[in-house]
């Protein structure tokens, strides 16, 4: 994997912090032990060098909960504007950049915006994700989960990623938006490639095809928008066209990014990761039977497992001026990688944070869905899918166990950690 040198990224060199930046230089989010199990390293990072510079990423690693909370509370000094032009963008070839430049820029994706522009767009999109509208998707979620589980519940074995956690969120969000079913997997491929270009180091020989796919994805969204203008339906795409704020509707650019970026691309990858990881933790920690017997614990388990091992690995911010974080001076223009997964195991957040504990008096407010102005718009839909699918699995799989010695195929980019497989076996009814 080709990684750009620090001087090639164009970001400011780190200011002297008075600390030896040895831990930051060790960090690799794309391969090795920091992918398989990053928490031992994160424990060390929080204790010894909670604000560390990564020469590989040309970013500052922020690992303590209080420091990350400080950053999230201050969008004026810690901007989201470059969230979608991450540290990996510097490695793109000139040909790939030229292709991407032919399309709409990634402005107007909520994840890469700051107030007040973000405030306006979020207010409009909130009109499409009301609690009532999310609740109205419950029959679709139940139907898809049931259909998928019934394909394997009598076989005694399944891969819960490829057979449930992967296809269900795709069918739910794309079906809710109004994408024809025959286009589902084309959309899935485009959105996956888009996220790889944004948050991974993609080999040069693959970049052109991915960049072309990004343009095709945008053109598809334009055709969908034009169709809904002529033929509105009861779907999220039509509702996005209809929303207004003080008489002002969304522009075409905003619609493309809202539908293509915020809904189609972001609406399933993280949910797949969250579902699979929670189920794996339930099996690894021997919690399946307890959850079967006490269904009221299912919502609590989702939140505690999300805190304990957050699949929302990190988020990126840019310092708009010289700042001090955790006692370390960081120059304006620097990028910060906020390590959500590290902060969610900080003892400052909760006692015995390295323990998965369903009996906590109060489940801590973890960072998996973000915080503040950038709290995940799709969190209620992700929770709904987890609750429906998990209760269905608890009904149908009496004694599931992980297949011994399996390779989960864990992968990680700058912001998301996920598995390709979760193979389980059980005694069929």
Secondary structure, 3 states (H helix, E strand, C coil): CCCCCHHHCCCCCCCCCCCCCHHHHHCCCCCCHHHHCCHHHHHHHHHHCCEEEECCCCEEEECCHHHHHHHHCCCCCEECCCCCCCCCHHHCCHHHHHHHHCCCCCCCCHHHCCCCHHHHHHHHHHCCCCHHHHHHCHHHHHHHHHHHHCCCCCCCEEECHHHHHHHHHHHHHHHHHCCCHHHHHHHHHHHHHHHHHHHCCCCHHHHHHHHHHHHHHHHHHHHHHHHHHHCCCCCHHHHHHHCCECCECCCHHHHHHHHHHHHHHCCCHHHHHHHHHHHHHHHHCCCHHHHHHCHHHHHHHHHHHHHHCCCECCEEEEECCCEEECCEEECCCCEEEECHHHHCCCCCCCCCCCCCCCCCCCCCCCCCCCCHHHCCCCHHHHHHHHHHHHHHHHHHCCCCEECCCCCCCCEECCCEEECCCCEEECCCC
